[in-house]
Amino acid sequence: MQRPSIYKKTLFYLGSAVCGAYGMKLIAQNFTLTVQAQEVGPNHNDMKLKNVHILFRHGARTPIKLTPNVPEATYDKSLTPECPYVKNYKITYLDGGPRPDTTIEDTYRKKQLQGGAYPGQLSTLGFDQMVALGMTLRKRYIEKHGLVESEYRPDQVFIRSSNIARTIDSLRCVMAGVFGEIKDKVTIPVANLDDEILFPNHHFCIAIRLVHRRGWKHADEIEGYRDTRFKIEKILDYVEGEGKGPVKMNEVRDDLVARIAHGLQVPEKLLPYLDEIDKMATLSAKQALCGTPQERDLGLKLAAGPILHMLEERIDNVLDGKSSQRLCLYSVHDSSLVPVLVALGIYDDKWPPYAADLCIEVYEDQQGTHWIRVTYCGNEQTLPGCSGPVITLEEYKKATSNYSIPMQTYWHLCDNEGQEKPSLLDRLLGRKKKVEERRLVPEGM
């Protein structure tokens, strides 16, 4: 039986090194990225690269969700060994203090998958993908542009990860690809769960939690979603009720993509519907992460706004001479990239592949004017309403101004847009007082 196209697409982007320099022609064909490179406006090759910010998704991992009523795939524990790269490292809080509690990671450790591996863990394939991405970044920014020294120097390189094992390990792999062997101890800063902004933090921000809930609640209103859901539930012999909600296409996709990535058997009865599952999973996840059409503006301010503002602040610090960290690496998630891509107006409604990279490059011309170039998976992008793919820093900030928000605004929206009155639990915990007394982390950290 001929496999649907998603099988080929998924197998390619998961089995390939990265969505970067390796096989870009095929990737561009498979994913039909939003905007093709355009030869208009200033040429960035005639300018000096001053600063670059790279947000990248982690590599291939074990599934977090499983498909109901189908036999589990077997994920042997040997598939997720200790990361062999950058072994001399420590994890700290953003300000250099002790590492915060690993609340999310701890939930993964409560249940083992069949075979002994834990959910959500970076696999050996994921290691390879992230090292390959790092090698691509080395060629692009060190060998071509000489942005930083070829050996790792923390005064030249900023790094940050979410406080989850797969992103921390992915960052270690990327650094190995960029810098090779690193002799000195590497410090990886992470945030507390209550001040994490590298993904839409529904764990703590009440408004994001409600945006997510409404997004999933109204998933059936997405064209084609309800029909696909009913079809898949029938195939799976799944019946709602008795505490069981409807099947979520993103959860089915999570299971299937992990199977395909690691060469494990996909349930035969689902093979004809892989493309359909992928499409509906992508659209519904976008709605949950970014908000329904009616509250998209709020959803994007909450999910992407703090990240965009953080990037702009760090750009200004480098250009003003307040920071010498010209290469900035952020190890994040698909749920991080989607809202940022949507806010930038360059999301192609394709699920970000493993090791996908979004790069914000800052250039300076001979007159001292600063310019921005955005690439996604190695493809140059043009932001809607902008004059071309290379735009002034001012034009870039104007393009992001609708959604870029400082932390004080973020916390205000989290509390005041989240609910009309505090819940009983919030009142018991004194959450309002906690928010008022919350220590604000410098956004550039």
C-alpha positions as CSV (number, residue, x, y, z in Angstrom):
1,M,0.0,0.0,0.0
2,Q,1.3,3.4,-0.9
3,R,1.9,5.5,2.1
4,P,0.3,9.0,2.4
5,S,2.5,12.0,1.7
6,I,2.7,12.9,5.4
7,Y,4.6,9.7,6.0
8,K,7.2,10.6,3.5
9,K,7.4,14.2,4.8
10,T,7.5,13.2,8.4
11,L,10.1,10.5,7.8
12,F,12.2,13.0,5.9
13,Y,12.2,15.8,8.4
14,L,12.6,13.5,11.3
15,G,15.3,11.3,9.8
16,S,17.2,14.2,8.2
17,A,19.8,16.1,10.1
18,V,18.0,19.5,10.6
19,C,15.8,21.8,8.7
20,G,18.8,23.9,7.9
21,A,21.5,23.7,5.3
22,Y,21.2,20.0,4.9
23,G,18.6,19.1,2.2
24,M,17.0,22.5,2.2
25,K,15.7,22.1,-1.3
26,L,13.7,19.0,-0.3
27,I,12.5,20.6,3.0
28,A,11.4,23.7,1.2
29,Q,9.4,21.5,-1.2
30,N,7.9,19.4,1.6
31,F,6.9,22.3,3.8
32,T,6.1,25.0,1.3
33,L,7.4,27.8,3.5
34,T,5.4,31.0,3.5
35,V,7.8,33.3,1.6
36,Q,10.5,32.5,-0.9
37,A,13.7,34.4,-0.8
38,Q,13.4,37.7,-2.7
39,E,16.1,39.7,-4.4
40,V,14.8,43.1,-3.4
41,G,16.0,45.8,-1.1
42,P,19.3,46.0,0.7
43,N,21.7,43.1,0.4
44,H,22.7,41.8,3.9
45,N,25.9,40.3,2.4
46,D,27.2,43.8,2.0
47,M,26.7,44.5,5.7
48,K,28.4,43.4,9.0
49,L,26.5,40.9,11.1
50,K,26.4,42.3,14.6
51,N,24.0,40.0,16.5
52,V,21.8,36.9,16.0
53,H,19.1,35.3,18.1
54,I,18.2,31.7,17.4
55,L,15.2,30.0,18.8
56,F,15.3,26.3,18.0
57,R,13.0,23.4,18.7
58,H,14.4,20.4,20.5
59,G,15.2,17.2,18.6
60,A,13.3,13.9,18.2
61,R,11.9,12.6,21.5
62,T,9.7,9.9,23.0
63,P,6.0,10.6,22.9
64,I,4.2,12.5,25.6
65,K,0.7,11.4,24.6
66,L,-0.4,8.0,23.4
67,T,-3.2,7.0,21.0
68,P,-6.1,5.3,22.8
69,N,-7.1,1.8,21.9
70,V,-4.0,0.8,19.9
71,P,-1.0,-1.2,21.1
72,E,1.8,0.9,22.5
73,A,5.0,1.2,20.7
74,T,8.1,-0.1,22.5
75,Y,10.6,2.6,23.5
76,D,13.7,0.8,24.9
77,K,15.5,2.7,27.6
78,S,18.7,2.6,25.4
79,L,16.9,5.0,23.0
80,T,17.2,7.8,25.6
81,P,20.7,7.5,27.2
82,E,22.5,10.3,29.0
83,C,23.4,13.1,26.6
84,P,27.0,12.5,25.6
85,Y,27.8,16.1,24.8
86,V,28.9,19.0,27.0
87,K,29.1,16.9,30.1
88,N,30.7,19.6,32.2
89,Y,27.8,21.8,32.9
90,K,25.5,23.1,35.6
91,I,22.0,24.4,35.6
92,T,21.1,27.6,37.5
93,Y,18.3,30.0,37.9
94,L,18.3,33.0,35.6
95,D,20.1,35.1,38.2
96,G,22.8,32.5,38.9
97,G,21.0,31.0,41.9
98,P,20.1,27.3,42.5
99,R,18.2,25.5,39.8
100,P,14.4,25.8,40.2
101,D,12.2,22.8,40.8
102,T,11.8,20.6,37.8
103,T,8.0,20.5,38.0
104,I,7.2,19.6,34.4
105,E,10.0,17.1,34.1
106,D,8.9,15.4,37.2
107,T,5.5,14.6,35.7
108,Y,7.2,12.7,32.9
109,R,9.0,10.5,35.4
110,K,5.8,9.3,37.0
111,K,5.2,6.8,34.2
112,Q,7.4,4.7,32.0
113,L,6.6,3.9,28.4
114,Q,6.5,0.3,27.2
115,G,10.2,-0.7,27.0
116,G,11.3,1.4,29.9
117,A,11.9,4.9,28.4
118,Y,10.2,7.9,29.9
119,P,7.9,10.2,28.0
120,G,9.2,13.4,26.4
121,Q,12.9,12.5,26.4
122,L,15.4,13.4,23.8
123,S,16.5,10.3,21.8
124,T,19.8,9.4,20.2
125,L,18.2,10.5,16.9
126,G,17.4,13.8,18.6
127,F,21.1,14.1,19.7
128,D,22.2,13.7,16.1
129,Q,19.7,16.3,14.8
130,M,20.7,18.9,17.3
131,V,24.5,18.4,16.7
132,A,23.8,18.8,13.0
133,L,21.9,22.0,13.6
134,G,24.8,23.3,15.6
135,M,27.2,22.5,12.8
136,T,25.0,24.4,10.4
137,L,25.0,27.4,12.7
138,R,28.8,27.2,13.0
139,K,29.2,27.4,9.2
140,R,26.6,30.1,9.0
141,Y,27.7,32.4,11.8
142,I,31.3,31.6,12.7
143,E,32.9,30.4,9.5
144,K,31.1,32.7,7.2
145,H,30.5,35.8,9.3
146,G,33.1,35.5,12.2
147,L,30.4,36.6,14.6
148,V,32.1,35.0,17.6
149,E,35.3,33.1,18.3
150,S,35.4,29.4,17.3
151,E,35.9,28.4,20.9
152,Y,33.0,28.9,23.4
153,R,33.2,32.1,25.4
154,P,30.3,33.0,27.7
155,D,31.0,36.7,27.3
156,Q,30.3,36.3,23.6
157,V,27.5,33.7,23.7
158,F,24.1,33.9,25.5
159,I,22.3,30.7,26.2
160,R,18.9,29.9,27.8
161,S,16.7,26.8,27.9
162,S,13.4,25.9,29.4
163,N,13.8,23.8,32.5
164,I,13.0,20.6,30.8
165,A,15.5,17.8,30.1
166,R,14.9,17.6,26.3
167,T,15.6,21.3,25.7
168,I,18.6,21.3,28.0
169,D,20.0,18.3,26.3
170,S,19.2,19.8,22.9
171,L,21.1,23.0,23.9
172,R,24.1,20.9,24.9
173,C,24.1,19.1,21.5
174,V,23.8,22.4,19.6
175,M,26.7,23.8,21.5
176,A,28.8,20.8,20.7
177,G,27.9,21.2,17.0
178,V,28.8,24.9,17.1
179,F,31.9,24.8,19.3
180,G,33.1,21.2,19.4
181,E,34.7,20.1,22.7
182,I,34.1,22.7,25.4
183,K,36.6,22.4,28.2
184,D,35.3,24.9,30.8
185,K,32.1,24.3,32.7
186,V,29.0,25.6,30.9
187,T,26.3,27.3,32.9
188,I,22.8,26.9,31.5
189,P,20.2,29.4,33.0
190,V,16.6,28.4,33.3
191,A,13.5,30.1,34.8
192,N,11.1,29.1,37.6
193,L,7.9,27.7,36.3
194,D,6.1,30.8,37.6
195,D,8.2,33.2,35.5
196,E,8.9,31.0,32.4
197,I,8.1,32.8,29.1
198,L,9.9,30.5,26.6
199,F,6.6,28.7,26.1
200,P,2.9,29.7,26.6
201,N,2.9,29.2,30.3
202,H,-0.6,27.9,31.1
203,H,0.7,26.3,34.2
204,F,0.9,29.7,35.9
205,C,-0.7,32.4,33.8
206,I,-4.4,32.1,34.3
207,A,-5.2,34.0,31.1
208,I,-3.1,31.7,29.0
209,R,-4.8,28.7,30.6
210,L,-8.2,30.1,29.7
211,V,-7.1,30.9,26.1
212,H,-6.0,27.3,25.8
213,R,-9.2,25.9,27.2
214,R,-11.3,27.9,24.9
215,G,-9.1,27.0,22.0
216,W,-9.6,23.3,22.6
217,K,-13.3,23.7,23.5
218,H,-14.0,25.3,20.1
219,A,-11.7,23.0,18.1
220,D,-14.7,21.4,16.4
221,E,-15.5,24.8,14.8
222,I,-12.3,24.5,12.7
223,E,-13.3,23.5,9.2
224,G,-12.9,19.7,8.9
225,Y,-11.9,19.1,12.5
226,R,-15.1,17.6,13.8
227,D,-15.5,15.3,10.8
228,T,-11.9,14.1,11.2
229,R,-12.3,13.6,14.9
230,F,-15.4,11.5,14.5
231,K,-13.7,9.5,11.8
232,I,-10.7,8.8,14.0
233,E,-12.7,8.0,17.1
234,K,-14.7,5.5,15.1
235,I,-11.6,3.9,13.7
236,L,-10.1,3.7,17.2
237,D,-13.4,2.3,18.6
238,Y,-13.3,5.2,21.1
239,V,-16.4,6.4,22.9
240,E,-16.6,9.6,24.8
241,G,-18.1,9.7,28.3
242,E,-17.4,8.3,31.8
243,G,-14.7,10.9,32.3
244,K,-13.2,10.6,28.8
245,G,-13.3,13.6,26.6
246,P,-13.0,13.7,22.8
247,V,-9.8,12.5,21.1
248,K,-7.4,15.4,20.4
249,M,-5.7,15.2,17.1
250,N,-2.5,16.7,18.4
251,E,-2.2,13.9,20.9
252,V,-2.7,11.3,18.2
253,R,-0.1,13.1,16.1
254,D,2.4,13.2,19.0
255,D,2.3,9.4,19.2
256,L,2.4,8.8,15.5
257,V,5.2,11.2,14.8
258,A,7.4,9.7,17.5
259,R,6.8,6.2,16.1
260,I,7.7,7.3,12.6
261,A,10.8,9.2,13.8
262,H,12.2,6.1,15.5
263,G,11.2,3.5,12.9
264,L,8.5,2.0,15.0
265,Q,5.3,0.5,13.7
266,V,2.4,2.8,13.0
267,P,-1.1,1.3,13.5
268,E,-2.1,0.1,10.0
269,K,-5.6,1.4,10.3
270,L,-4.4,5.0,10.8
271,L,-1.9,5.0,7.9
272,P,-4.5,6.3,5.3
273,Y,-5.3,9.3,7.6
274,L,-1.8,10.6,8.6
275,D,-2.1,13.7,6.4
276,E,-5.6,14.5,7.8
277,I,-4.5,14.0,11.4
278,D,-1.5,16.2,10.8
279,K,-3.5,19.0,9.3
280,M,-6.2,19.0,12.0
281,A,-3.6,18.6,14.8
282,T,-1.7,21.6,13.5
283,L,-4.7,23.9,13.1
284,S,-6.2,23.0,16.5
285,A,-2.8,23.4,18.3
286,K,-2.4,26.8,16.6
287,Q,-5.8,27.8,17.9
288,A,-5.1,26.6,21.5
289,L,-1.7,28.3,21.6
290,C,-2.6,31.5,19.9
291,G,-6.3,31.9,20.7
292,T,-9.5,31.5,18.8
293,P,-10.0,34.1,16.0
294,Q,-12.1,36.2,18.5
295,E,-9.2,36.5,21.0
296,R,-6.2,36.0,18.8
297,D,-4.8,39.4,19.7
298,L,-4.7,38.6,23.4
299,G,-3.5,35.1,22.8
300,L,-0.5,36.3,20.8
301,K,0.4,39.0,23.3
302,L,0.5,36.4,26.0
303,A,2.2,33.6,24.1
304,A,4.7,35.5,22.0
305,G,4.8,39.0,23.4
306,P,7.3,38.5,26.2
307,I,9.7,36.6,23.9
308,L,9.6,39.3,21.2
309,H,10.2,42.0,23.8
310,M,13.1,40.0,25.3
311,L,14.7,39.6,21.9
312,E,14.4,43.3,21.2
313,E,15.8,44.3,24.5
314,R,18.8,42.0,24.0
315,I,19.3,43.4,20.5
316,D,19.4,47.0,21.9
317,N,21.8,46.0,24.6
318,V,24.3,44.6,22.1
319,L,24.0,47.6,19.8
320,D,24.3,50.0,22.7
321,G,27.5,48.3,23.9
322,K,25.8,47.0,27.1
323,S,26.3,43.4,26.1
324,S,29.0,41.6,24.2
325,Q,26.9,38.4,23.8
326,R,26.5,38.5,20.0
327,L,25.3,34.9,19.5
328,C,22.2,34.1,21.4
329,L,20.8,30.5,21.6
330,Y,17.3,29.7,23.0
331,S,16.3,26.0,23.3
332,V,12.6,25.9,23.1
333,H,9.5,23.9,22.0
334,D,7.1,23.7,19.1
335,S,4.6,25.5,21.3
336,S,7.2,28.3,21.6
337,L,7.8,28.7,17.9
338,V,4.2,28.6,16.7
339,P,3.0,31.8,18.5
340,V,6.1,33.7,17.6
341,L,5.8,32.7,13.9
342,V,2.1,33.6,13.9
343,A,2.9,37.0,15.6
344,L,5.6,37.7,12.9
345,G,3.1,36.8,10.2
346,I,5.3,34.0,8.7
347,Y,3.6,30.8,10.0
348,D,2.9,28.4,7.2
349,D,0.4,26.3,9.1
350,K,2.9,23.4,9.2
351,W,4.0,21.9,12.5
352,P,7.6,23.0,13.3
353,P,9.8,20.0,12.7
354,Y,12.3,18.8,15.2
355,A,15.4,21.0,15.2
356,A,13.5,23.8,13.4
357,D,15.3,27.1,13.8
358,L,14.0,30.7,13.8
359,C,16.8,33.3,13.4
360,I,16.7,37.0,13.9
361,E,19.8,38.5,12.4
362,V,21.0,42.0,13.1
363,Y,23.3,43.8,10.5
364,E,25.0,47.2,10.3
365,D,25.7,49.0,7.1
366,Q,28.6,51.4,6.4
367,Q,26.4,54.3,7.5
368,G,25.7,52.8,10.9
369,T,22.1,51.9,10.1
370,H,20.9,48.6,11.6
371,W,18.9,46.1,9.7
372,I,17.0,42.9,10.5
373,R,16.8,39.7,8.5
374,V,14.5,36.8,9.6
375,T,15.0,33.2,8.5
376,Y,13.0,30.1,9.4
377,C,14.5,26.7,8.7
378,G,17.2,28.4,6.6
379,N,14.6,30.2,4.4
380,E,14.6,34.0,4.3
381,Q,11.2,35.4,5.3
382,T,9.4,38.7,4.6
383,L,7.2,40.0,7.3
384,P,3.8,41.2,6.2
385,G,3.6,44.9,5.3
386,C,7.4,45.2,5.3
387,S,9.4,46.5,2.3
388,G,11.4,43.2,1.8
389,P,13.3,40.5,3.7
390,V,15.9,42.9,4.9
391,I,14.4,45.8,6.9
392,T,15.6,48.4,9.3
393,L,15.5,47.7,13.0
394,E,12.8,50.4,13.3
395,E,10.7,48.7,10.7
396,Y,11.1,45.4,12.4
397,K,10.1,46.9,15.8
398,K,7.0,48.5,14.2
399,A,6.1,45.1,12.6
400,T,6.2,43.4,16.0
401,S,4.7,46.3,18.1
402,N,1.2,44.9,18.2
403,Y,2.3,41.9,20.2
404,S,5.7,42.7,21.8
405,I,5.0,43.4,25.5
406,P,7.3,43.9,28.6
407,M,7.0,41.6,31.6
408,Q,4.9,44.1,33.7
409,T,2.3,44.1,30.9
410,Y,2.4,40.3,30.7
411,W,1.7,39.8,34.4
412,H,-1.1,42.4,34.2
413,L,-2.7,40.5,31.4
414,C,-2.2,37.2,33.1
415,D,-4.1,38.3,36.1
416,N,-6.7,40.8,34.8
417,E,-7.6,39.0,31.5
418,G,-7.6,35.6,33.1
419,Q,-10.7,35.8,35.2
420,E,-13.3,38.2,36.5
421,K,-12.7,37.3,40.1
422,P,-10.2,35.1,41.9
423,S,-11.1,31.4,42.3
424,L,-11.4,29.9,45.7
425,L,-8.1,28.2,45.3
426,D,-6.4,31.5,44.3
427,R,-8.0,33.3,47.3
428,L,-6.8,30.5,49.6
429,L,-3.2,30.8,48.2
430,G,-3.3,34.5,48.3
431,R,-2.2,34.6,44.7
432,K,-2.9,38.3,44.2
433,K,-0.5,39.2,47.0
434,K,2.0,36.8,45.5
435,V,1.8,38.4,42.1
436,E,2.3,41.9,43.6
437,E,5.3,40.7,45.5
438,R,6.7,38.6,42.7
439,R,10.3,39.4,41.9
440,L,10.6,40.6,38.3
441,V,13.4,38.9,36.4
442,P,15.4,41.2,34.1
443,E,14.1,40.4,30.7
444,G,17.5,40.3,29.1
445,M,18.5,37.3,31.2
